[in-house]
Amino acid sequence: MNARYILPILLVPLIFYMAPSEAAEESGGVVYEGMEVVVRIADHYAVTSINATFFNPGEEPQEVSFSIKVPEDAYLTNLTLKIDNRTYYAKVVARDEAERTYQEAVEEGLTATQVKGTSDPRHFVVDLNLKGGERARVILRYEQVLWKVLGRYDYRLKLSDIEEYPQFRYAAATIHVRSSHDILSLEESPEGVPLQERWVGPGEVFLHYSTETPSSQDVIALTYTTSSPPINGSLYTYQDSTGGYFMHVFSPTVEELGGYMPKDIVFVLDRSGSMSGEKIEQLHDAFDEIVHQLHSEDRFNIVYFNNQINVYSEEIVPATRENKDDASSFIYSVGAGGSTDINEALLTALQMFSEREEAIPLIVFLTDGLPTTGVTSTTEIRENVRCYNEVQVSIYSIAFGGDADFEFLKALSLENYGFALRIEPGADASGELEDFYDRLSTPLLRDLTFQYSEGCYDVLPTYVRGLYMGSEVVVVGRYHTSMTEIAAAVTARDSQGVRYFNSTFPVPSEETNPFIARLWAHRKILHLLDRITVEGEKEELVSEVVSLAENFSFVTPYTSFILVATSEYEAPGEDSEEGGLLYNSEDSDGVYDFSDEGPAPSCPPEDGREAKEALGSGGVSLSILISSIAAALAFVALLGYSRLKRESLLEQENRKRIYEYIVKNPGEHFRGIQRALDLEVGVLSHHLNILEREQLVVSEQQGERRVFYPAGMRADDKIRLSRIQEKILKSIQENPGATQASIAKNLGVSRKVVFYHLKFLRDAGLVEEERGGRRPQYYVR
């Protein structure tokens, strides 16, 4: 067959394959075509992208919505719309502005999308107004911290939290887990969907799932453990045009410390009328089990409260077998009834503590409602608790069910060295209470302070009341990019006295771990919102939250996303990190190469039966067909890759201005560029990062400033190489005669990336190519 006819013939069934079903067109309603989930977990920071594809078969614009509930302390960070080959990015704006802009777009018949909050701070609704005959992919991303609990990291996504999930024709998920330490074990939850695993190395794995019958019962759930860092911790860094960011992971083991600390613990338990029935039974069972898990070195007490206070003992008692058995009888002897005096219960418990440096003092406080008797002002209760808490007892609050004032409990705990937990109605309360206690059961250290070299700033946290077995402290902060090392000094107390954990960590020259910048911003926003919870909505706190949210693209209670499919929101040709199941790696050329790193995504067609029938009985499979087309298109695309990439990247107006300014003013520093172009810091930082990532500009540190050059230019007889070009050159120096394939494998990037940059290095006279064998080999000149 003549080669020039192959591509058109192959494209006919592909077009049919991608068309919506006739039934959908006849119904006229918006078709929920596919749902794809991409999860990237780097150390303990998880980024989840929800990709939803919709098609409007009608002639008139139609609105469609889907809703999602995100985990506690997770924040929305990106909203993208893809239509044909065009990509649009949302703006982070004030909530009222987002609603007004969206409604104006709907009235004009434009394609637009927005994210709206609800009365539940974790529940969001995504509205999409879609033009007739248009297909659009909405990409919603949220980010969260995965805390280490009992030595494990858990990731869980109930797909029923995306309420419209079962309406989609197919669903797929890809999870990429990468750890700085070896992954020792990885387990899927029995209730979760089956995941196919592909291990890339001891600290990296891909998992994949797909289905043509999405169900509200589908759950993505996995647990993994990693090897521990050294006793003094591990420190990781990242630098970009805004400065340096670091993450210090501190997680000594009980074996390294030589033992654990005893604890003084008082359980303050609500027994008011609203706790009657199943709630009080679950409380009885859970705390009977918890009391029997107390260590022999511990001391404890139990305070039941309604409008009266019932205590197991007038003072804290040792956790002997006899006392624990006796306390068990007390737990089951108390029923539910009466009103709720929270103030008196907490003050009674606090007066039971005395200073004991070799132990850590704790209160576990559970309630299902509001204060209804005694002191009923939550503000006054918080003030009283702060006044009485002379021993600095950590108060861990549990909101049992949906009627408790969670914001009050959260503020109460934050002010008193603890945190609050919410147990949803209908949950396995006994199991969740026991799991909660497990996290606190074995203290290792108390009164931890973290100090770093001069030049480090914006450090969070600097003080931690207690570290428990199987957990970790993750400190994030900023540093001046002129620093070549960071000294960390950790001071803490164990049962024997004061301990010191001091280390000095080098700051590597290469810019790795880009997630650390977003982790710092995420933690900073959480810290500010916690302060707002405690101190109220002070203008300076709200202003700082909004500024961080706009610069780092986070949706908070004070900001929202808005996107209209117009040139104002468009970034033509830019590769999206959330595009389908392919996403960028740090050193990639914009397309992550799944062929080398993990299982290729396998999403079912919009109508698999019709697609197979369209192929006929000629014996050619759909997968071979698509692979052939993909290979042909990839070959054609590669020929014009460099030129097209540069042109498409610079279609964005601000990015083009920045690039042209650097070309005309090589060696200019960040603030100089900002002043000359009159751009916001966040806008300039965003586009500089893209230009560096895509190898159009490079930067280097000069004293206190980072300066920028066009990639490949000669200045002072020196060629300014991008980071990936430097890595390729170093790899060839260490392995003379290396091939493209071996360099790609060594650096963990695709061969296309290596091919592109080797051409530049060869043309610049830095490497030479020899073609003596089947594959060209490369040497440094």
C-alpha positions, 0 to 999 in steps of 0.5 A: 500500500502506498504510504501516503494513504495509510494515515487518512485510512487509519484516522477514519475509525479513530474519529468514529471511536471518539464520537459520542453515542447516537443515544446521547446525541438524541437525548440532547443532555450533556454527556458525562464521558469520562472521569480520570484521577491522577494522584502524585505523592512526593514524600508526604505531599499529595496532589490529586487531579480530578479530570472530568470530560463532558460533551454537549450534543445540542446546539444551545449552551447547557449547564452541568455541575459536579460536586466534590468533597475534599479531605480535611486540610486539603485545598483546591489549587488548580482549575483548568479547562481543555477544549480541543487543543486549547487550554484555559487556566482559572484565576484565583479571585474573591468569591463574589467576583467569581460568581459575578463573572460566571453569571455574565459568561452564562448570559453571553452564551460563553463556555465558562466554569467556576468552583463554589463553596458550600456550607460544608468547608470541604464540599465544593460544586463545579459549575460548567456552562458548555456551548453546543457541540463542544467537548470540554475537560474540566481539571480540578486539583487539590493538595494535602499533607499526608501525615505519618501515623503509627509509621504509615502513610495513608491515601484515601479517595472515596469516589462517591465524594464526587457525587456524579461519579457513577454517571460517567461512562468510564473511570480510570486512576493513576497513582504515582508514589515517590519517596526520598526513602525506600518504600518498605511496604505498600498495601491496598485496602480490602475495600479499595478497587484493585490497583495494578502496580509497577515498581520503578525503584525502591522508592517509587511505584505507579498504580493504575485502575480503570473501569467501564462501570463506575460505582459509588462503592469505588474507593482508592485506598492505599497504605505505605511505609518507608525507611526512617531518616537518620536520628537527626532527620533529613533536610531537603531543599528547593530553589526558584526565582522567589528564593529557597525553600526547605523541608526538615523531616525529624522522626527518631524511632523508639529504638534510637531513643532507647525507650518511650515516655510515660503519660498523664492522661485524663479522658473527659467524656460527654454523657449528656442526653444527646449521647444516648443510644448507639453513641454511648454504647460506642463510647463505652466499648472504645474507652474500655479498650483504650484504658486497657491499652495504657502502659504500666508507667502511665497515670490516668483518670476519667471525667464524665460530664452532663450538667454534673461532673462524675469522676472515676477518682479524685486524682490521677491514678497509676495504670495498674491492672487493678485500676484499669479493671476498676475503671472499666466498670466505671465506664460502663456504669454511666448512662446518658442524660441531662445537659452539657457543662463543658466548662466545668468538665475541662476545668475539673480535669485540668486541676488534676495535673501537676508538673512531671517533667518525665511524663507528657500531660494529655486530655482527650475531650469528646463531645457531640454538642454545644455547651448548654449549661453553666458557662455557655459562651465558647469564648469564655470557655476558651479563656478559662481553659487557657487560664487554668492550663498552667502545666501546658496540657495538650488537649485533643478534642473529638467532635462526635457526630454532626452537631458539635461546634467543630470550629470551637473545638479546633480553636480550643485544641490549637490554643492548648498544644493539640488538634481536633478530630471530627467523627462523621455520623454513621462512621465506625466510631469505636474503631476511629476512637481507638485509632485516634488513641493509638496515635497518642499512646506512646510518647517519645519526646516532649517540648521540641524546639527547632532552630536553623542557621541565620538566613533561614526564615518563615519556619513552621513550626518552631515548637512541638509539644509532643512527638509520638511513636510512628509519627514525624515532625515536618518543618518547612521554611525559607532560606536565602539562596546564597546559603551552601549549608543549613544547620539544624538544632533540635532540642527536646526532653525525654524521660531521662532529661534534655536531648540534643539533635544537631546536624548540618545539611548541604544545600545542593546546587541543582533545583530538585523537589519543587513540591517543597515550595507548595508544601511551604505555602500550604502549611503557611496558609494552614497556620494563618487560618489556624490563627484566624480560628483562634484570633478572629478575622484580623485584616492583616491575617486575611490579607496575607492568606489572600496574597499567598493564595493568589501567588501560589493558586490556592482556594481558601475561605477567602478566594475562589476560582473563575474561568471563562473560555476567552483569550484572557484565560488562555495559555496556548500550547502550554503543557498542563500538569493535569492533562489526562493521565500524563503529567510533567516530571521535573526535568521532562520536556512537558510529557511524562513518559509512562512507557519507561516509568509505569503502566500506561493508562488504559481508559475505555472508549466512549462506546467500546462495542461500536468502536469494535464493530466499526473496525470490522473483522479484518483482524486489526485491533484497536490498540494496534491502530491507535499505537500506529497513529500515535507513533506516526504523529509522534515522529511528525511532531518530533521534527518540528518540536523545538520551533513549535514549542518555543512559539506556543510557549511565547503566545502567552503575552506576559511570558513573551514580554518576560522572555524578550526582556531577558533576551535584551537584558541578559543577567537581570535579576528578579526584582529588576525584571519585576520593576521593568515589566510592572508585574506581580511577584506571583505572576512573574515567578509563575512564568519564569518557572515555566520558562526555566522548566521548558529550557528557554531561560536559565538562572544562576545565583550571584551573591544575594540575587538570582539572575536570568539568561536566555538558554544557550547564550554565551556571556563572559565566554561561558555558555549558559546551560539549563539544568537538564543540559548540565545533567546530560553533560555530566552523565557523558563525562562519567560514562564516555560513549554513552547512548541516548537510551543509557543517558535517558535511563541514567537521568530518569527522563524520556529519550525525546528530552535527551535527543533534543538537548544532545543536539544543542550540546553537539551544535554548541561544540560541547559533545561529539557524536560517533556513529561507529555502531548501530547507535550513536555514542557521545563523548565530551569534547 
